[in-house]
Amino acid sequence: MAKRRMMSSCCAPPLARPDLDAALLVERHHAEWFVAEGSVAGTEVHTDPDVTWLVHPGEAWRNSAIMVRLSPSTASRRLDMLVSRYRKHGRGMALWVSPAATPDNLTELLKGKGLRCRQHFPAMLRYLSASTRPRKGPAGLEIRRVKNVEEFERVRHPAIGPLTTPLRRAALQRLATLISSRHRRSVMLVAWRDGHPVGSSELFLGSECAGLHSLTVPEQHRHRGIGTALVEHTCTEAVRRGASAMVLLASTDGRPLYEHCGFSEVARFGYWYRNFQRC
């Protein structure tokens, strides 16, 4: 998932005519990405027939579910079960509601369980080709694959920040776990300029397509071509590893960047959230 700023309400409605096949591709990819988080210490991964969901020690938004295909007769009870488990975890819970989510009255059920739609996020797709090449970024920019996270004990990782909280340390440990996985499906990229990290992205190599996740450029480094360079470098890396398509979930603010880089919006996924954070 692309780095995003959560909104207080659904500020963009679902697309009137989503591309359902492409939306399913995006959804299946993100479900696969969820499952890969199972290697992270303290993470529960549940691949139930009617929903794929995580209980995660990291950021609150990682405690979420996708591929929601609840049956009308059991949907309310299943949601009660999810609410109970996430409440016990004491953080938050979210459901990604795609155009294929069921039952038909799911949004009413979610409201009844105390969840609210924060935003509809654009699901986007770009077909890749062997001719894909990274665009030239600003002078002095170098994008490197992260092979060891130890350097970010000393300098700020763009998506994590200084290691001043347990959650940030957990986020760095997550990166360390995923890049050392024997499956080698996660590639972490960081953009450097003048010896400082100025942006980052994650590439996940799924069975059907690749995914661009957690694209981050700190505010003081934006509008300089760094985001575009990271997107193109990530796409090039995906092609090098055999992918023919790239998917992502974008923020509303990020959508113009992805459109500029050749992505098309195929659907919108509602992000339904309830906070259980202890005071």
Rosetta blueprint (number, residue, H / E / L):
1 M L
2 A L
3 K L
4 R L
5 R L
6 M L
7 M L
8 S L
9 S L
10 C L
11 C L
12 A L
13 P L
14 P L
15 L L
16 A L
17 R L
18 P L
19 D L
20 L H
21 D H
22 A H
23 A H
24 L H
25 L H
26 V H
27 E H
28 R H
29 H H
30 H H
31 A H
32 E H
33 W H
34 F H
35 V H
36 A H
37 E H
38 G H
39 S H
40 V L
41 A L
42 G L
43 T L
44 E E
45 V E
46 H E
47 T E
48 D E
49 P L
50 D L
51 V E
52 T E
53 W E
54 L E
55 V E
56 H L
57 P L
58 G L
59 E L
60 A H
61 W H
62 R H
63 N L
64 S E
65 A E
66 I E
67 M L
68 V L
69 R E
70 L L
71 S L
72 P L
73 S L
74 T L
75 A H
76 S H
77 R H
78 R H
79 L H
80 D H
81 M H
82 L H
83 V H
84 S H
85 R H
86 Y H
87 R H
88 K H
89 H H
90 G L
91 R L
92 G E
93 M E
94 A E
95 L E
96 W E
97 V E
98 S L
99 P L
100 A L
101 A L
102 T E
103 P L
104 D L
105 N L
106 L H
107 T H
108 E H
109 L H
110 L H
111 K H
112 G H
113 K L
114 G L
115 L L
116 R E
117 C E
118 R E
119 Q E
120 H E
121 F E
122 P E
123 A E
124 M E
125 L E
126 R E
127 Y E
128 L L
129 S L
130 A L
131 S L
132 T L
133 R L
134 P L
135 R L
136 K L
137 G L
138 P L
139 A L
140 G L
141 L E
142 E E
143 I E
144 R E
145 R E
146 V L
147 K L
148 N L
149 V H
150 E H
151 E H
152 F H
153 E H
154 R L
155 V L
156 R L
157 H E
158 P L
159 A L
160 I L
161 G E
162 P L
163 L L
164 T L
165 T L
166 P H
167 L H
168 R H
169 R H
170 A H
171 A H
172 L H
173 Q H
174 R H
175 L H
176 A H
177 T H
178 L H
179 I H
180 S L
181 S L
182 R L
183 H L
184 R L
185 R L
186 S E
187 V E
188 M E
189 L E
190 V E
191 A E
192 W E
193 R E
194 D L
195 G L
196 H E
197 P E
198 V E
199 G E
200 S E
201 S E
202 E E
203 L E
204 F E
205 L E
206 G L
207 S L
208 E L
209 C L
210 A E
211 G E
212 L E
213 H E
214 S E
215 L E
216 T E
217 V L
218 P L
219 E H
220 Q H
221 H H
222 R L
223 H L
224 R L
225 G L
226 I H
227 G H
228 T H
229 A H
230 L H
231 V H
232 E H
233 H H
234 T H
235 C H
236 T H
237 E H
238 A H
239 V H
240 R H
241 R L
242 G L
243 A L
244 S L
245 A E
246 M E
247 V E
248 L E
249 L E
250 A L
251 S L
252 T L
253 D L
254 G L
255 R H
256 P H
257 L H
258 Y H
259 E H
260 H H
261 C L
262 G L
263 F L
264 S E
265 E E
266 V E
267 A E
268 R E
269 F E
270 G E
271 Y E
272 W E
273 Y E
274 R E
275 N E
276 F L
277 Q L
278 R L
279 C L
